[in-house]
Amino acid sequence: MRTEHTDVVVVGTGAAGTAAAVTALEFGKQVIVCEKNSAPGGATNTVIVVRVIRDDPEFVEKAFLIHMEMTRWLGNAPLVRNWIEQDAKLEQWMREHEIEFQINYVTTLDNLGKQEDPLGGFPKGHLIAERAFLRGAGNGHGGVQLVRTLLKRIEALGGQVRRNSPVTSLIREGGRITGVVVHPKRGEAYVIRAKAVILATAGFNDDAEMLRTYSGFDYTLDRTGTCTQGDFFFLWPCTKLDGSGIRMAWEIGAKKGAMGVAPFAHIPGPGIIGKVPWNTESQLRIVQEQPYLWVNQNGERFMNEGIITDHFTSGRVIANQKGKCAYLIFDEATKLHMEQEGLDYTYFIFPASHLTDFDGDLERVRAKGNRHVFVEDSLETLCEKTEIPLDNLKETLERYNAYCDQGRDGQFGKPARFLRPVREGRYYCFRIYTTAYQTIGGVKVDGNTRVLDGEERPIDGLYAAGDLIAAELYGEPPVCGIGNAGIALCTGIIAGRDAVRRMEGE
Ligand SMILES: Cc1cc2nc3c(=O)[nH]c(=O)nc-3n(C[C@H](O)[C@H](O)[C@H](O)COP(=O)(O)OP(=O)(O)OC[C@H]3O[C@@H](n4cnc5c(N)ncnc54)[C@H](O)[C@@H]3O)c2cc1C
């Protein structure tokens, strides 16, 4: 096999891979980046916002403690510490690398970890950072701009980016990784010998078997979201992430790390599932997150609907319900309230003050044959169509409406502003399942992202960054794990820097 030589091979061109490559190049090393697809960027192309921690020792200290308490100290503490310290430099790093963004959410030390975002919620443990909204590029999201900018920088620094070049195995000699085998889509396989290899291949969204085995859920890769099989449906299997990086690492003796998925709740089916990138315009997308009345297939409430703002948690809670689904139900009065008085809650990525074309969106979705959206004049027909037991639903409504009248949720303690009764038809109802952004985790690493072997010793020359190790930060099983673009950038930088330092004998 033909053999080439370089200092660092980076596998993958998402946030983690590009950040790692740029870092090693800036230290003067030679870098070859291999990307299996013709289009670079992986899931990073879908990113809208990057979390950045305030560059202030007090913020860093507090953010670290909040994160570790959220994971009950089960996250990989040295890695969390390094990530958080690097994250505090991330805003500056992005500016220096000409990534365009705007900080739109500024927090205070006092409110770190506890404040609900005035624009809408986010997992509480995530409220340790500010938000850098990336400027979109072309028809895409800001992640596209981020990837393009970093790729340009790699090439300007003399790095090589090879598309259509899947890495299929790692070469291990003794305790050390000395290179990779590349099987380009056209042409012969070849070897690249390197002093360090940084795996930034993300997850296994597109591998049904791995999903079933390692996610803790029975998945379906059903792309139309009809939810006829499995616990979950995947909204973005299009990223073609097949877990190859994880498997390659395991094959040469890397230890399995924490693994999981980053779930959230979504109406499946035609008309509502956005194309990639996100369908940010759909009014149904806005309404489907409203923390009004949610019931399960038995017609019973099962959560404080206010936690819908925490996508990770609410996604898992819904997957645990009978039929793996939930129903959001509201009546005409609440619809009018959202149109005329305004929304009580919006997820920060879909900001809107009022509903403006809810009926139009509803019609469009129903015309496409979506089976998960219901509009009914009576509870009887609603229950017939959803197969929710009528008596149970009536009982739930009676109890819930009484809480609304009292202005206090005596059952689950939901904030009073989300208590809106469901009294008279028309009734609007969405059937909502759990889906996922991406999978997280795969290999175990140390605090500097060095991949560990079965004995938990670092494998010389092998690093992993990004979603591939994100679950390490959140415990086993991970208690959170969405919004990982900042983690991908930071762990990429950490990997690139540590690889160079060790190469230079520091
Ligand atoms: C719809 C959606 C929206 C999101 N929005 C946000 C957001 O707003 N903010 C946020 O922080 N996070 C967000 N995330 C999460 C974020 O996208 C990821 O955490 C982040 O992009 C992970 O970066 P990565 O570099 O690890 O992986 P990726 O960006 O997925 O890159 C992995 C790359 O490796 C390549 N690859 C895989 N195997 C091989 C191989 N064998 N050989 C060569 N190349 C290979 C892939 O083709 C891909 O290009 C979102 C995710 C989704 C799905």
Ligand as a Chemical Component Dictionary entry (heavy atoms), coordinates in Angstrom:
data_LIG
# 
_chem_comp.id                   LIG 
_chem_comp.type                 NON-POLYMER 
_chem_comp.pdbx_formal_charge   0 
_chem_comp.three_letter_code    LIG 
# 
loop_
_chem_comp_atom.comp_id 
_chem_comp_atom.atom_id 
_chem_comp_atom.alt_atom_id 
_chem_comp_atom.type_symbol 
_chem_comp_atom.charge 
_chem_comp_atom.model_Cartn_x 
_chem_comp_atom.model_Cartn_y 
_chem_comp_atom.model_Cartn_z 
_chem_comp_atom.pdbx_ordinal 
LIG C1  C1  C 0 -30.333 19.444 14.065 1  
LIG C2  C2  C 0 -29.228 19.683 15.016 2  
LIG C3  C3  C 0 -29.082 20.947 15.545 3  
LIG C4  C4  C 0 -28.048 21.201 16.424 4  
LIG N1  N1  N 0 -27.920 22.461 16.906 5  
LIG C5  C5  C 0 -26.924 22.734 17.752 6  
LIG C6  C6  C 0 -26.735 24.054 18.220 7  
LIG O1  O1  O 0 -27.425 25.014 17.823 8  
LIG N2  N2  N 0 -25.737 24.266 19.116 9  
LIG C7  C7  C 0 -24.916 23.268 19.547 10 
LIG O2  O2  O 0 -24.030 23.528 20.369 11 
LIG N3  N3  N 0 -25.048 22.009 19.082 12 
LIG C8  C8  C 0 -26.027 21.725 18.193 13 
LIG N4  N4  N 0 -26.149 20.461 17.714 14 
LIG C9  C9  C 0 -25.135 19.468 18.097 15 
LIG C10 C10 C 0 -23.871 19.665 17.249 16 
LIG O3  O3  O 0 -24.233 19.606 15.891 17 
LIG C11 C11 C 0 -22.822 18.614 17.532 18 
LIG O4  O4  O 0 -22.618 18.475 18.911 19 
LIG C12 C12 C 0 -21.472 18.989 16.905 20 
LIG O5  O5  O 0 -21.661 19.421 15.586 21 
LIG C13 C13 C 0 -20.534 17.800 16.907 22 
LIG O6  O6  O 0 -19.377 18.112 16.182 23 
LIG P1  P1  P 0 -18.364 16.954 15.776 24 
LIG O7  O7  O 0 -17.209 17.619 15.095 25 
LIG O8  O8  O 0 -18.087 16.077 16.922 26 
LIG O9  O9  O 0 -19.151 16.042 14.742 27 
LIG P2  P2  P 0 -19.681 16.303 13.267 28 
LIG O10 O10 O 0 -19.878 17.730 13.005 29 
LIG O11 O11 O 0 -20.832 15.396 13.036 30 
LIG O12 O12 O 0 -18.449 15.834 12.356 31 
LIG C14 C14 C 0 -18.074 14.487 12.233 32 
LIG C15 C15 C 0 -17.405 14.339 10.871 33 
LIG O13 O13 O 0 -16.682 13.117 10.804 34 
LIG C16 C16 C 0 -16.866 12.556 9.519  35 
LIG N5  N5  N 0 -16.567 11.123 9.611  36 
LIG C17 C17 C 0 -17.234 10.187 10.310 37 
LIG N6  N6  N 0 -16.625 8.982  10.175 38 
LIG C18 C18 C 0 -15.563 9.187  9.374  39 
LIG C19 C19 C 0 -14.538 8.324  8.880  40 
LIG N7  N7  N 0 -14.485 7.027  9.180  41 
LIG N8  N8  N 0 -13.591 8.851  8.061  42 
LIG C20 C20 C 0 -13.601 10.169 7.734  43 
LIG N9  N9  N 0 -14.561 11.029 8.176  44 
LIG C21 C21 C 0 -15.522 10.532 9.007  45 
LIG C22 C22 C 0 -18.326 12.862 9.235  46 
LIG O14 O14 O 0 -18.655 12.711 7.870  47 
LIG C23 C23 C 0 -18.439 14.300 9.735  48 
LIG O15 O15 O 0 -18.087 15.225 8.746  49 
LIG C24 C24 C 0 -27.150 20.169 16.804 50 
LIG C25 C25 C 0 -27.283 18.890 16.257 51 
LIG C26 C26 C 0 -28.307 18.647 15.351 52 
LIG C27 C27 C 0 -28.402 17.294 14.729 53 
# 
loop_
_chem_comp_bond.comp_id 
_chem_comp_bond.atom_id_1 
_chem_comp_bond.atom_id_2 
_chem_comp_bond.value_order 
_chem_comp_bond.pdbx_ordinal 
LIG C1  C2  SING 1  
LIG C2  C3  SING 2  
LIG C2  C26 DOUB 3  
LIG C3  C4  DOUB 4  
LIG C4  N1  SING 5  
LIG C4  C24 SING 6  
LIG N1  C5  DOUB 7  
LIG C5  C6  SING 8  
LIG C5  C8  SING 9  
LIG C6  O1  DOUB 10 
LIG C6  N2  SING 11 
LIG N2  C7  SING 12 
LIG C7  O2  DOUB 13 
LIG C7  N3  SING 14 
LIG N3  C8  DOUB 15 
LIG C8  N4  SING 16 
LIG N4  C9  SING 17 
LIG N4  C24 SING 18 
LIG C9  C10 SING 19 
LIG C10 O3  SING 20 
LIG C10 C11 SING 21 
LIG C11 O4  SING 22 
LIG C11 C12 SING 23 
LIG C12 O5  SING 24 
LIG C12 C13 SING 25 
LIG C13 O6  SING 26 
LIG O6  P1  SING 27 
LIG P1  O7  DOUB 28 
LIG P1  O8  SING 29 
LIG P1  O9  SING 30 
LIG O9  P2  SING 31 
LIG P2  O10 DOUB 32 
LIG P2  O11 SING 33 
LIG P2  O12 SING 34 
LIG O12 C14 SING 35 
LIG C14 C15 SING 36 
LIG C15 O13 SING 37 
LIG C15 C23 SING 38 
LIG O13 C16 SING 39 
LIG C16 N5  SING 40 
LIG C16 C22 SING 41 
LIG N5  C17 SING 42 
LIG N5  C21 SING 43 
LIG C17 N6  DOUB 44 
LIG N6  C18 SING 45 
LIG C18 C19 SING 46 
LIG C18 C21 DOUB 47 
LIG C19 N7  SING 48 
LIG C19 N8  DOUB 49 
LIG N8  C20 SING 50 
LIG C20 N9  DOUB 51 
LIG N9  C21 SING 52 
LIG C22 O14 SING 53 
LIG C22 C23 SING 54 
LIG C23 O15 SING 55 
LIG C24 C25 DOUB 56 
LIG C25 C26 SING 57 
LIG C26 C27 SING 58 
# 
